[in-house]
Amino acid sequence: PAIWIKQEADRDRARALIDAYQLERRALSGQEPTETVGERVRNRPLPILMALSLIGIVLYFTLSPFFF
Protein backbone atom coordinates (compact mmCIF):
# COMPACT_ATOMS: atom_id res chain seq x y z
CA PRO A 1 0.00 0.00 0.00
CA ALA A 2 1.02 3.56 -0.59
CA ILE A 3 1.28 6.15 2.17
CA TRP A 4 2.28 9.78 2.14
CA ILE A 5 4.85 10.72 4.76
CA LYS A 6 6.56 14.06 5.22
CA GLN A 7 9.67 12.87 7.03
CA GLU A 8 11.76 10.00 5.73
CA ALA A 9 12.41 9.05 9.35
CA ASP A 10 8.70 8.23 9.76
CA ARG A 11 8.91 5.57 7.07
CA ASP A 12 9.85 2.67 9.37
CA ARG A 13 7.17 3.54 11.91
CA ALA A 14 4.54 3.84 9.17
CA ARG A 15 5.59 0.48 7.70
CA ALA A 16 5.33 -1.13 11.17
CA LEU A 17 1.85 0.33 11.68
CA ILE A 18 0.67 -0.87 8.27
CA ASP A 19 2.08 -4.36 8.87
CA ALA A 20 0.41 -4.57 12.30
CA TYR A 21 -2.91 -3.44 10.83
CA GLN A 22 -2.73 -5.98 8.02
CA LEU A 23 -1.93 -8.81 10.45
CA GLU A 24 -4.90 -7.82 12.60
CA ARG A 25 -7.20 -7.71 9.57
CA ARG A 26 -6.04 -11.14 8.39
CA ALA A 27 -6.61 -12.61 11.85
CA LEU A 28 -10.12 -11.14 12.07
CA SER A 29 -11.11 -12.08 8.53
CA GLY A 30 -10.57 -15.76 9.16
CA GLN A 31 -12.72 -15.85 12.30
CA GLU A 32 -16.11 -14.86 10.92
CA PRO A 33 -17.94 -17.15 8.50
CA THR A 34 -18.95 -15.59 5.21
CA GLU A 35 -22.60 -14.55 4.99
CA THR A 36 -24.51 -16.45 2.30
CA VAL A 37 -27.07 -14.86 -0.02
CA GLY A 38 -29.89 -16.62 1.82
CA GLU A 39 -28.67 -15.33 5.19
CA ARG A 40 -28.36 -11.84 3.76
CA VAL A 41 -31.96 -11.94 2.48
CA ARG A 42 -33.22 -13.30 5.83
CA ASN A 43 -31.26 -10.76 7.88
CA ARG A 44 -32.01 -7.69 5.74
CA PRO A 45 -35.01 -8.30 3.48
CA LEU A 46 -35.97 -4.64 2.97
CA PRO A 47 -32.77 -3.48 1.22
CA ILE A 48 -32.84 -6.58 -0.99
CA LEU A 49 -36.47 -5.97 -1.96
CA MET A 50 -35.77 -2.30 -2.62
CA ALA A 51 -32.80 -3.16 -4.85
CA LEU A 52 -34.81 -5.74 -6.79
CA SER A 53 -37.67 -3.25 -7.18
CA LEU A 54 -35.30 -0.61 -8.48
CA ILE A 55 -33.81 -3.09 -10.94
CA GLY A 56 -37.32 -4.00 -12.10
CA ILE A 57 -38.29 -0.34 -12.57
CA VAL A 58 -35.13 0.38 -14.57
CA LEU A 59 -35.69 -2.69 -16.74
CA TYR A 60 -39.34 -1.73 -17.30
CA PHE A 61 -38.52 1.80 -18.48
CA THR A 62 -35.56 0.57 -20.52
CA LEU A 63 -37.43 -2.18 -22.35
CA SER A 64 -40.97 -0.76 -22.53
CA PRO A 65 -40.38 1.29 -25.72
CA PHE A 66 -39.57 -1.92 -27.57
CA PHE A 67 -42.65 -3.86 -26.44
CA PHE A 68 -45.43 -1.28 -25.98
Rosetta blueprint (number, residue, H / E / L):
1 P L
2 A L
3 I L
4 W L
5 I L
6 K L
7 Q L
8 E H
9 A H
10 D H
11 R H
12 D H
13 R H
14 A H
15 R H
16 A H
17 L H
18 I H
19 D H
20 A H
21 Y H
22 Q H
23 L H
24 E H
25 R H
26 R H
27 A H
28 L H
29 S H
30 G L
31 Q L
32 E L
33 P L
34 T L
35 E L
36 T L
37 V H
38 G H
39 E H
40 R H
41 V H
42 R H
43 N H
44 R L
45 P H
46 L H
47 P H
48 I H
49 L H
50 M H
51 A H
52 L H
53 S H
54 L H
55 I H
56 G H
57 I H
58 V H
59 L H
60 Y H
61 F H
62 T H
63 L H
64 S H
65 P H
66 F H
67 F H
68 F L
